[in-house]
Amino acid sequence: MKNLQTNEIPLNDKAKRGEMITVCSAKGGVGKTMLSVNLAVALAKKNMKVCILDGDFQFGDVSLAMDIHATFTVKDIAEEMDRMDATTLLSYLNRHESGVDVLSAPDRPEFAELVTIPVLERTLDFLLQQYHYVIVDSEVGFQEKNLYLKEKSDTLLVVTNLEMTTLKNTKIMLETLSVLGFREKVQVVINRADMESVIQATDAPDILGVASPIYIPNDFQTTSQSINIGVPFVINRGRTDIAKAILKTADIMTSRREIATFEAPKRTIFEKFFKRGRNEGNE
C-alpha cells in the first residue's frame, strides 16, 4: 500500500464537500460491484479525485475486482476511530493504479459489527472533504447501516436487470425509497439491457415506474474476465460497448454534479424506518 499524499481540504470548509454515490440493488448478482469499480475509474479518468468504499462489510468484493491486496480495511479505522483524523485516515486507504483510492471491507465477516454507524459517519465526513466523489458499493437491502448509507448519499444508483424476480424486487425497493423520501436521489441502471429475456429493455421503465434509466449492455465475456483478473474493463477494454456505457454514466454524474453539505436530521430516516416496521408488527 502506498502512503497517500493529498492536498487536504480544511475540515471546516463545508462548501468543498464532495458527492457521495451509493450503488445499491434489491437482489444480488446484478452487477453492482462491476458498476461501482468501473464508474470510480471512469470518474478518475475525468481528473476527479475518487475514493471507493466497499460497503458490503461482510462479503465485499471491491478489492478482488481491483486486484488490491489490502494492508488495511475499514475494520482498522473502526478500531482506531478515537484517535482518527483526516490525515491518519487517508493512510489507511489503498491506492489503485488508476488513481482511485480504495477503503476495503473487512477480510472476515465477523468484523462487520465493528463498523458502526458513528464510524461510518465520521469516516465519510472525512472522505467527502478530500474527494470529489466517494463511491459506495453497498450490500443488498435495507439493513440499518445500509439504510444510513442511502440517507447520507447524494445519488443512489439502483441496479437491476430484465429478470422478472429482479424487476419485482427492484420495484419494491423503489417504492420503499419513495416512502423514505429518497426518490429524488434515485437513478435506475438497467444492466445487461440487451440480454435475452421475455421482458424487453423498453418495457422496464413502465414496469418500474421510472423515466430515463441508464442502460448498460450485456457483455458477459468482458465483465467476467475483468473480475477474474482484477482489472476494471474501462482501463483495458475501453472500446467495448459496455465500457462506453460506463464512461457515459460518468459523464451523466459529472454533468449534474451538485455539491451540498449534508445536514443530519434530528431524527434519522433509519430510525423512522425501523420504528414504522415495529408499529406495523404490533397492529
SULJOQUI-V784287 format. One record per residue. N is the residue number from 1. RES is the residue in one letter. PHI is phi as a letter, one per 30 degrees, with the letter a starting at -180 (* if undefined). D_FIRST is the distance of its C-alpha to the first C-alpha in Angstrom with 1 decimal. Layout:
n=<N/N>
res=<RES/RES>
phi=<PHI/PHI>
d_first=<D_FIRST/D_FIRST>
//
This chain:
n=<1/2/3/4/5/6/7/8/9/10/11/12/13/14/15/16/17/18/19/20/21/22/23/24/25/26/27/28/29/30/31/32/33/34/35/36/37/38/39/40/41/42/43/44/45/46/47/48/49/50/51/52/53/54/55/56/57/58/59/60/61/62/63/64/65/66/67/68/69/70/71/72/73/74/75/76/77/78/79/80/81/82/83/84/85/86/87/88/89/90/91/92/93/94/95/96/97/98/99/100/101/102/103/104/105/106/107/108/109/110/111/112/113/114/115/116/117/118/119/120/121/122/123/124/125/126/127/128/129/130/131/132/133/134/135/136/137/138/139/140/141/142/143/144/145/146/147/148/149/150/151/152/153/154/155/156/157/158/159/160/161/162/163/164/165/166/167/168/169/170/171/172/173/174/175/176/177/178/179/180/181/182/183/184/185/186/187/188/189/190/191/192/193/194/195/196/197/198/199/200/201/202/203/204/205/206/207/208/209/210/211/212/213/214/215/216/217/218/219/220/221/222/223/224/225/226/227/228/229/230/231/232/233/234/235/236/237/238/239/240/241/242/243/244/245/246/247/248/249/250/251/252/253/254/255/256/257/258/259/260/261/262/263/264/265/266/267/268/269/270/271/272/273/274/275/276/277/278/279/280/281/282/283>
res=<M/K/N/L/Q/T/N/E/I/P/L/N/D/K/A/K/R/G/E/M/I/T/V/C/S/A/K/G/G/V/G/K/T/M/L/S/V/N/L/A/V/A/L/A/K/K/N/M/K/V/C/I/L/D/G/D/F/Q/F/G/D/V/S/L/A/M/D/I/H/A/T/F/T/V/K/D/I/A/E/E/M/D/R/M/D/A/T/T/L/L/S/Y/L/N/R/H/E/S/G/V/D/V/L/S/A/P/D/R/P/E/F/A/E/L/V/T/I/P/V/L/E/R/T/L/D/F/L/L/Q/Q/Y/H/Y/V/I/V/D/S/E/V/G/F/Q/E/K/N/L/Y/L/K/E/K/S/D/T/L/L/V/V/T/N/L/E/M/T/T/L/K/N/T/K/I/M/L/E/T/L/S/V/L/G/F/R/E/K/V/Q/V/V/I/N/R/A/D/M/E/S/V/I/Q/A/T/D/A/P/D/I/L/G/V/A/S/P/I/Y/I/P/N/D/F/Q/T/T/S/Q/S/I/N/I/G/V/P/F/V/I/N/R/G/R/T/D/I/A/K/A/I/L/K/T/A/D/I/M/T/S/R/R/E/I/A/T/F/E/A/P/K/R/T/I/F/E/K/F/F/K/R/G/R/N/E/G/N/E>
phi=<*/c/d/d/c/b/d/d/d/e/d/c/c/d/d/c/e/d/c/c/c/c/c/b/a/c/a/d/i/c/j/d/d/e/d/e/d/d/d/e/d/d/d/d/d/c/i/c/d/b/b/c/c/d/c/c/d/c/b/d/b/d/d/d/d/c/h/c/c/d/d/b/b/d/e/d/d/e/d/c/d/d/c/d/b/d/d/d/d/d/d/c/d/c/d/d/d/d/j/d/c/b/c/d/d/e/d/b/d/d/d/d/d/d/d/d/d/e/d/d/d/d/d/d/d/d/d/d/c/c/b/d/b/c/c/c/c/c/d/d/j/b/d/e/d/d/d/d/d/d/d/d/d/d/b/c/c/c/c/b/b/c/d/d/d/d/d/d/d/d/d/d/d/d/d/d/d/d/d/d/i/c/e/d/d/d/b/d/c/c/d/h/d/c/d/d/a/d/c/d/e/d/d/e/e/d/d/d/i/b/c/h/d/c/c/c/d/d/a/d/d/d/d/d/d/e/d/d/c/i/b/e/d/d/d/c/b/d/c/d/d/d/d/d/d/d/d/d/d/d/d/d/d/d/d/c/d/b/c/b/d/d/c/d/d/d/b/d/d/d/d/d/d/d/d/d/d/d/d/d/d/d/d>
d_first=<0.0/3.8/6.6/8.8/12.3/15.1/18.9/19.4/22.5/24.9/24.9/28.7/28.8/29.5/30.6/27.0/25.9/24.0/25.1/24.0/24.7/24.8/25.4/27.7/30.4/33.4/32.7/29.8/29.2/30.1/26.9/25.2/21.6/22.6/23.8/21.0/18.2/20.6/22.0/18.7/18.1/21.8/21.6/18.7/21.1/23.6/21.6/20.8/17.8/16.7/14.7/15.3/15.9/16.7/20.1/21.3/20.3/21.9/21.3/18.7/17.8/15.5/12.4/14.9/16.5/13.4/12.2/8.9/8.2/7.2/6.3/8.5/11.4/14.4/16.1/14.3/15.3/18.7/19.1/18.3/20.1/23.0/21.0/18.8/19.1/17.5/15.4/14.1/13.5/11.4/8.9/8.6/7.8/5.5/6.6/9.1/11.0/13.9/12.7/12.7/10.4/10.4/11.5/12.0/15.2/15.9/15.9/19.5/22.3/23.9/21.1/22.0/24.8/22.6/21.5/24.8/26.2/26.0/22.2/21.9/24.3/22.6/19.1/20.6/22.7/19.7/17.9/21.3/21.8/18.7/18.8/21.7/21.0/19.4/19.9/20.4/20.9/23.4/25.3/28.9/31.7/32.6/31.1/31.0/27.3/27.5/30.6/29.0/26.3/29.2/31.1/28.3/27.6/29.3/29.5/29.7/29.3/31.4/30.9/33.8/35.6/39.3/39.7/42.4/40.6/37.6/39.8/41.8/38.8/37.4/40.8/40.8/37.3/38.5/41.7/39.7/37.5/40.8/42.2/39.2/39.6/36.4/38.3/37.8/34.0/34.3/33.7/34.5/32.7/34.6/32.5/34.2/37.0/39.0/38.8/42.1/43.4/46.7/45.2/44.7/41.9/44.6/45.9/42.6/43.0/46.4/45.3/42.5/44.4/41.9/42.3/40.1/37.3/34.5/35.1/32.4/34.0/33.8/31.8/30.9/30.0/27.5/25.8/25.8/24.4/21.6/20.6/21.2/19.0/16.3/17.2/18.8/22.3/22.6/20.4/22.5/25.6/26.4/30.1/30.6/32.5/29.9/27.3/30.0/30.7/27.1/27.2/30.5/29.2/26.7/29.7/31.6/28.9/28.7/32.5/33.3/30.5/31.9/29.8/31.5/30.9/30.7/33.5/33.5/36.9/39.0/39.0/36.0/36.4/35.1/37.6/40.3/39.2/39.3/42.5/44.1/43.3/44.8/47.9/48.5/48.2/50.9/53.3>
//
